[in-house]
Amino acid sequence: MDLLSKFLSLAVAWAFEMIFGYPRAVYARIGHPVIWMGLLIGLLDRRLNWNEDAYSTRRWAGILSTAFCVLVAAASGYLVQRICLALPYGFLPLGLVASSLIASRSLADHVSDVAHGLEAGGLGAGRRAVSMIVGRNPETLDEPGVCRAAIESLAENFSDGVVAPVFWYALFGLPGIAVYKMVNTADSMIGHRTPRHEAYGWAAARLDDWLNLPPARLTALVLTAAAFVTRSMSARAAWMTVRRDAGKHRSPNAGWPEAAMAGALELKLAGPRIYGETLVEDAYMGDGRAEAGVADIRRALGLFRTACVILSGVIGLMAFYLVFARYH
């Protein structure tokens, strides 16, 4: 695929997802590509990950199953891309397909639901809403904890669900974004340090870390740029917090967007958290207020939307430049 088709289709994907998200009628009829990926990952987990096997055997099973999933994603993406580009104005259907693997609209909606839940239904409704986007135990969270969890999820998923898919599509087209989403889905399903998945999920977790290295740092830059053009937020504080705190996070990538968000909002994010019944010790991102509120969720959403506008400008300018270069 040439650069012009790639960026025209990316512009279509970005615009369609920002405006419409993933259509509910399509979801009701055929589901979602990430669900299909999850079905394959779950099937291989059940068939290949045996508790009685040795640690090394389970690790190799995980390596092979992850490699197989990557090959399926790459081949499927390549085939669909070839079919789309064989059609007249093939960048249009290709962009519509690619839009299903970007999640800016759904991310904003889910985080907004947390704010609406807290305002309309109190702490219980807020906990139910935040449980849809975080893995930690919501019953352990007070209202500031719910708000911080929503903001942290917004920052991290801006990287995982928006910037990273766009980044890998810009490099490798539909095969690139499909491979990224397959690996990211595998990490969320099996990439945990639990007795069942510590060995089997090792490959998925490490590969997800590697694939998110560039996008996570790019996300911090985009959030810092968004803070620069957003009133009452400090780009300097965002970047200084990234430089000081991002590397302290237990994840090699999540600290970058979370630190940028924390600095811009003058909040203290991350820190010790409870997943299920397990307390996970982690460093704090930022040195601001820990008492986050609904207003802070809305400020975070404003920063997120500004960052999306910046990305829109970059994608649009690139597409315009390539069209201009082609026909002039």
CORTA-V758526 format. One record per backbone hydrogen bond with DSSP energy under -0.5 kcal/mol. CO is the residue of the C=O (numbers start at 0). NH is the residue of the N-H. If there is no record, write none. Layout:
# CORTA-V758526
co: [CO;CO]
nh: [NH;NH]
This chain:
# CORTA-V758526
co: [1;2;3;4;5;6;7;8;9;10;11;12;13;14;15;15;16;20;22;23;24;25;25;26;31;31;32;33;34;35;36;37;38;39;40;41;42;43;44;47;49;53;54;55;56;57;58;59;60;61;62;63;64;65;66;67;68;69;70;71;72;73;74;75;76;77;78;79;80;81;83;86;88;88;89;90;91;92;93;94;95;96;97;98;102;103;104;105;106;107;108;109;110;110;111;112;113;114;115;116;116;117;120;121;122;123;124;125;126;128;129;129;135;136;137;141;142;143;144;145;146;147;148;149;150;151;152;153;154;155;156;157;157;158;160;161;162;163;164;165;166;167;168;171;171;172;173;174;175;176;177;178;179;180;181;182;183;184;185;185;186;189;191;193;196;198;200;201;202;203;204;205;206;207;208;209;210;211;212;213;214;215;216;217;218;219;220;221;222;223;224;226;228;229;232;233;234;235;236;237;238;239;240;240;241;244;244;245;247;250;252;252;253;254;255;256;257;258;259;260;261;261;263;265;266;266;268;272;272;273;273;274;274;277;277;278;279;282;283;284;288;289;292;292;293;294;295;296;297;298;299;300;301;302;303;304;305;306;307;308;309;310;311;312;313;314;315;316;317;318;319;320;321;322;323]
nh: [5;6;7;8;9;10;11;12;13;14;15;16;17;18;19;20;20;22;26;27;28;29;30;30;34;35;36;37;38;39;40;41;42;43;44;45;46;47;48;49;52;57;58;59;60;61;62;63;64;65;66;67;68;69;70;71;72;73;74;75;76;77;78;79;80;81;82;83;84;85;86;89;91;92;93;94;95;96;97;98;99;99;100;101;106;107;108;109;110;111;112;113;113;114;115;116;117;118;119;120;121;121;124;125;126;127;128;129;130;131;132;133;137;139;140;145;146;147;148;149;150;151;152;153;154;155;156;157;158;159;160;161;162;163;102;165;166;167;168;169;170;171;172;174;175;176;177;178;179;180;181;182;183;184;185;186;187;188;189;190;190;191;193;197;200;201;204;205;206;207;208;209;210;211;212;212;214;215;216;217;218;219;220;221;222;223;224;225;226;227;228;229;230;232;234;237;238;239;240;241;242;243;244;245;245;247;248;248;282;254;255;256;257;258;259;260;261;262;263;264;265;266;233;288;268;287;284;274;279;136;275;276;277;274;279;280;272;270;285;268;267;291;295;296;297;298;299;300;301;302;303;304;305;306;307;308;309;310;311;312;313;314;315;316;317;318;319;320;321;322;323;324;325;326;327]
